Amino acid sequence: MARVKRSVAARKKRRKILGQARGYWGTKKSSYRRAKEQVQRSLRYQYRDRRVRKRDFRRLWIARINAAARQNGLAYNEFMHGLSLAGIELNRKVLADLAVHEPEAFAGLCVRARDARQAASV
């Protein structure tokens, strides 16, 4: 069987890892072994945190909606239930944006949600 000479491929692989490790601190950017460990760990964090980011933003939006709804005399769950009863289908991202940038429009939504809840309870 013929001998396999891997010099070019091995160098390319190492150069790729060290390129991905640019900007790391200490030997993590210059030592291939340390760089490889850190790049693998970083890629795992990157994969995980793409999902965590979605959770974090949802929590932020809910906190903002809750704060704005409480300023208008409703709790978050009362506000969201009132919106669904009123047939208003806005997602949390849009509602949070309205709460921050358009407080008057958000107050109007609170009034609609409150009216829908009262009409449903009667």
Backbone as CSV, one residue per row, in Angstrom:
resi,resn,N_x,N_y,N_z,CA_x,CA_y,CA_z,C_x,C_y,C_z
1,MET,0.829,-1.178,0.000,0.000,0.000,0.000,0.877,1.246,0.000
2,ALA,0.452,2.238,-0.722,1.258,3.455,-0.857,1.198,4.284,0.422
3,ARG,2.276,4.988,0.668,2.357,5.842,1.835,1.588,7.142,1.580
4,VAL,0.858,7.616,2.612,0.094,8.853,2.485,0.885,9.976,3.128
5,LYS,1.125,11.012,2.355,1.856,12.169,2.881,0.837,13.283,3.106
6,ARG,0.700,13.718,4.375,-0.398,14.613,4.745,0.060,16.033,5.035
7,SER,1.246,16.382,4.644,1.788,17.673,5.053,0.873,18.833,4.674
8,VAL,0.427,18.898,3.436,-0.366,20.040,2.986,-1.720,20.068,3.687
9,ALA,-2.391,18.926,3.750,-3.714,18.869,4.381,-3.633,19.199,5.861
10,ALA,-2.619,18.672,6.542,-2.479,18.925,7.981,-2.218,20.405,8.237
11,ARG,-1.371,21.002,7.400,-1.067,22.417,7.571,-2.312,23.270,7.330
12,LYS,-3.082,22.889,6.321,-4.309,23.627,6.004,-5.298,23.535,7.169
13,LYS,-5.412,22.329,7.753,-6.325,22.129,8.880,-5.899,22.983,10.072
14,ARG,-4.603,22.986,10.355,-4.117,23.769,11.492,-4.275,25.265,11.243
15,ARG,-4.003,25.686,10.016,-4.137,27.108,9.696,-5.599,27.555,9.829
16,LYS,-6.522,26.665,9.452,-7.948,26.987,9.570,-8.330,27.182,11.046
17,ILE,-7.900,26.266,11.912,-8.214,26.366,13.340,-7.581,27.620,13.939
18,LEU,-6.327,27.884,13.614,-5.661,29.063,14.169,-6.298,30.347,13.636
19,GLY,-6.829,30.303,12.429,-7.547,31.459,11.897,-8.837,31.705,12.652
20,GLN,-9.530,30.628,13.011,-10.766,30.770,13.792,-10.477,31.251,15.205
21,ALA,-9.251,30.997,15.691,-8.890,31.348,17.061,-8.306,32.753,17.163
22,ARG,-8.279,33.496,16.076,-7.758,34.866,16.143,-8.577,35.681,17.136
23,GLY,-7.890,36.452,17.956,-8.578,37.289,18.923,-8.710,36.655,20.295
24,TYR,-8.391,35.378,20.417,-8.421,34.747,21.734,-7.211,35.199,22.534
25,TRP,-7.254,34.948,23.842,-6.224,35.438,24.739,-5.173,34.365,24.979
26,GLY,-3.925,34.780,25.064,-2.834,33.888,25.454,-2.530,32.821,24.426
27,THR,-2.245,31.610,24.912,-1.849,30.529,24.002,-3.028,29.975,23.214
28,LYS,-4.243,30.396,23.562,-5.416,29.905,22.831,-5.414,30.385,21.383
29,LYS,-4.622,31.423,21.091,-4.583,31.906,19.719,-3.358,31.424,18.955
30,SER,-2.382,30.854,19.655,-1.138,30.509,18.964,-0.784,29.029,19.037
31,SER,-1.172,28.365,20.094,-0.890,26.936,20.226,-2.033,26.150,19.593
32,TYR,-1.692,25.270,18.659,-2.742,24.544,17.927,-3.628,23.751,18.872
33,ARG,-3.030,23.062,19.824,-3.823,22.218,20.724,-4.800,23.062,21.549
34,ARG,-4.298,24.142,22.145,-5.164,25.014,22.947,-6.212,25.710,22.064
35,ALA,-5.788,26.105,20.875,-6.723,26.779,19.962,-7.837,25.832,19.542
36,LYS,-7.485,24.582,19.276,-8.490,23.604,18.853,-9.521,23.370,19.955
37,GLU,-9.047,23.251,21.189,-9.970,23.061,22.312,-10.916,24.250,22.450
38,GLN,-10.349,25.456,22.350,-11.165,26.648,22.547,-12.136,26.864,21.394
39,VAL,-11.711,26.574,20.169,-12.603,26.734,19.013,-13.763,25.755,19.121
40,GLN,-13.487,24.512,19.520,-14.573,23.541,19.682,-15.557,24.005,20.746
41,ARG,-15.039,24.506,21.851,-15.897,24.996,22.927,-16.705,26.203,22.446
42,SER,-16.052,27.095,21.729,-16.731,28.291,21.231,-17.843,27.937,20.255
43,LEU,-17.610,26.948,19.409,-18.642,26.533,18.466,-19.832,25.911,19.193
44,ARG,-19.570,25.184,20.283,-20.680,24.636,21.081,-21.494,25.761,21.711
45,TYR,-20.791,26.759,22.270,-21.493,27.903,22.868,-22.302,28.637,21.810
46,GLN,-21.705,28.799,20.633,-22.377,29.519,19.562,-23.662,28.812,19.158
47,TYR,-23.611,27.502,19.030,-24.791,26.711,18.659,-25.864,26.824,19.740
48,ARG,-25.443,26.668,20.989,-26.396,26.740,22.104,-27.024,28.125,22.202
49,ASP,-26.190,29.150,22.089,-26.680,30.496,22.343,-27.526,31.065,21.220
50,ARG,-27.485,30.458,20.038,-28.436,30.873,19.013,-29.851,30.550,19.458
51,ARG,-30.024,29.494,20.226,-31.334,29.139,20.756,-31.663,29.948,22.016
52,VAL,-30.648,30.149,22.861,-30.858,30.893,24.103,-31.243,32.340,23.795
53,ARG,-30.691,32.912,22.710,-31.011,34.293,22.344,-32.510,34.472,22.137
54,LYS,-33.145,33.490,21.521,-34.590,33.567,21.283,-35.353,33.587,22.610
55,ARG,-34.908,32.770,23.560,-35.547,32.752,24.880,-35.351,34.086,25.600
56,ASP,-34.135,34.605,25.514,-33.829,35.854,26.219,-34.651,37.014,25.671
57,PHE,-34.784,37.078,24.346,-35.570,38.160,23.772,-37.035,38.029,24.165
58,ARG,-37.556,36.808,24.169,-38.953,36.627,24.575,-39.155,37.097,26.012
59,ARG,-38.228,36.759,26.913,-38.323,37.215,28.299,-38.281,38.738,28.386
60,LEU,-37.413,39.367,27.592,-37.317,40.826,27.588,-38.621,41.447,27.108
61,TRP,-39.182,40.908,26.013,-40.437,41.446,25.482,-41.556,41.320,26.504
62,ILE,-41.633,40.171,27.166,-42.692,39.965,28.167,-42.528,40.948,29.325
63,ALA,-41.298,41.175,29.761,-41.059,42.127,30.854,-41.494,43.537,30.450
64,ARG,-41.186,43.927,29.220,-41.565,45.268,28.758,-43.075,45.406,28.627
65,ILE,-43.719,44.370,28.080,-45.180,44.411,27.933,-45.835,44.467,29.310
66,ASN,-45.347,43.677,30.236,-45.894,43.639,31.586,-45.780,45.009,32.250
67,ALA,-44.614,45.637,32.126,-44.411,46.952,32.750,-45.371,47.984,32.164
68,ALA,-45.502,47.974,30.837,-46.379,48.958,30.192,-47.845,48.664,30.499
69,ALA,-48.218,47.393,30.545,-49.604,47.039,30.854,-49.950,47.444,32.280
70,ARG,-49.026,47.262,33.216,-49.282,47.642,34.609,-49.433,49.157,34.749
71,GLN,-48.738,49.917,33.930,-48.921,51.368,33.951,-50.329,51.751,33.497
72,ASN,-50.942,50.856,32.714,-52.297,51.097,32.229,-53.335,50.290,33.007
73,GLY,-52.956,49.755,34.155,-53.916,49.113,35.045,-54.238,47.662,34.743
74,LEU,-53.410,46.984,33.988,-53.628,45.566,33.688,-52.360,44.789,33.997
75,ALA,-52.531,43.528,34.375,-51.381,42.638,34.489,-51.113,42.038,33.108
76,TYR,-49.944,41.436,32.948,-49.564,40.872,31.647,-50.579,39.845,31.160
77,ASN,-50.946,38.910,32.040,-51.856,37.846,31.607,-53.240,38.396,31.273
78,GLU,-53.698,39.387,32.030,-54.993,40.007,31.732,-54.953,40.720,30.381
79,PHE,-53.845,41.401,30.139,-53.689,42.137,28.877,-53.671,41.179,27.689
80,MET,-52.872,40.124,27.784,-52.761,39.173,26.660,-54.087,38.451,26.433
81,HIS,-54.776,38.093,27.503,-56.074,37.425,27.359,-57.085,38.378,26.728
82,GLY,-57.065,39.627,27.141,-57.961,40.616,26.559,-57.701,40.834,25.081
83,LEU,-56.427,40.835,24.699,-56.098,40.982,23.275,-56.636,39.812,22.462
84,SER,-56.498,38.604,22.992,-56.998,37.441,22.245,-58.514,37.473,22.151
85,LEU,-59.191,37.922,23.206,-60.653,38.044,23.154,-61.080,39.124,22.154
86,ALA,-60.285,40.187,22.044,-60.604,41.276,21.119,-60.242,40.923,19.683
87,GLY,-59.549,39.802,19.495,-59.158,39.396,18.140,-57.961,40.151,17.599
88,ILE,-57.156,40.700,18.487,-55.949,41.432,18.074,-54.782,40.455,18.106
89,GLU,-54.201,40.195,16.951,-53.129,39.212,16.843,-51.802,39.913,16.553
90,LEU,-51.201,40.456,17.593,-49.874,41.057,17.488,-48.916,40.210,18.315
91,ASN,-47.733,39.965,17.774,-46.777,39.160,18.539,-46.096,40.006,19.616
92,ARG,-45.379,39.338,20.493,-44.794,40.012,21.644,-43.726,41.020,21.237
93,LYS,-43.023,40.747,20.149,-41.988,41.673,19.692,-42.612,43.012,19.311
94,VAL,-43.698,42.964,18.563,-44.375,44.195,18.136,-44.991,44.904,19.334
95,LEU,-45.613,44.138,20.231,-46.217,44.749,21.417,-45.165,45.444,22.281
96,ALA,-44.007,44.806,22.452,-42.941,45.411,23.250,-42.430,46.677,22.583
97,ASP,-42.320,46.663,21.259,-41.874,47.845,20.533,-42.883,48.993,20.692
98,LEU,-44.169,48.646,20.601,-45.203,49.659,20.824,-45.126,50.211,22.247
99,ALA,-44.922,49.333,23.209,-44.863,49.763,24.612,-43.728,50.756,24.838
100,VAL,-42.608,50.555,24.153,-41.450,51.424,24.365,-41.560,52.707,23.540
101,HIS,-41.913,52.581,22.252,-41.840,53.728,21.349,-43.172,54.446,21.119
102,GLU,-44.289,53.782,21.311,-45.608,54.374,21.075,-46.522,54.115,22.282
103,PRO,-46.278,54.767,23.413,-47.077,54.479,24.610,-48.565,54.788,24.436
104,GLU,-48.895,55.777,23.589,-50.312,56.113,23.379,-51.027,54.975,22.656
105,ALA,-50.373,54.427,21.643,-50.966,53.309,20.911,-51.114,52.094,21.824
106,PHE,-50.122,51.872,22.674,-50.201,50.748,23.609,-51.334,50.960,24.607
107,ALA,-51.524,52.197,25.040,-52.631,52.495,25.956,-53.966,52.203,25.278
108,GLY,-54.067,52.505,23.984,-55.278,52.176,23.231,-55.530,50.683,23.185
109,LEU,-54.467,49.902,23.024,-54.604,48.446,23.048,-55.063,47.965,24.422
110,CYS,-54.559,48.598,25.468,-54.977,48.227,26.826,-56.468,48.478,27.021
111,VAL,-56.944,49.594,26.494,-58.376,49.903,26.604,-59.187,48.850,25.860
112,ARG,-58.741,48.494,24.653,-59.455,47.465,23.875,-59.444,46.120,24.606
113,ALA,-58.318,45.783,25.200,-58.214,44.500,25.919,-59.121,44.508,27.147
114,ARG,-59.140,45.619,27.883,-59.988,45.722,29.054,-61.457,45.617,28.677
115,ASP,-61.861,46.315,27.606,-63.254,46.259,27.148,-63.639,44.852,26.717
116,ALA,-62.761,44.160,26.025,-63.044,42.786,25.562,-63.202,41.845,26.749
117,ARG,-62.379,42.025,27.796,-62.490,41.174,28.983,-63.793,41.431,29.705
118,GLN,-64.196,42.699,29.815,-65.452,43.012,30.497,-66.649,42.488,29.711
119,ALA,-66.588,42.583,28.379,-67.695,42.080,27.546,-67.799,40.558,27.650
120,ALA,-66.659,39.887,27.777,-66.672,38.421,27.878,-67.170,37.962,29.240
121,SER,-66.920,38.749,30.274,-67.329,38.319,31.620,-68.812,38.598,31.883
122,VAL,-69.428,39.454,31.091,-70.844,39.783,31.293,-71.743,38.781,30.609
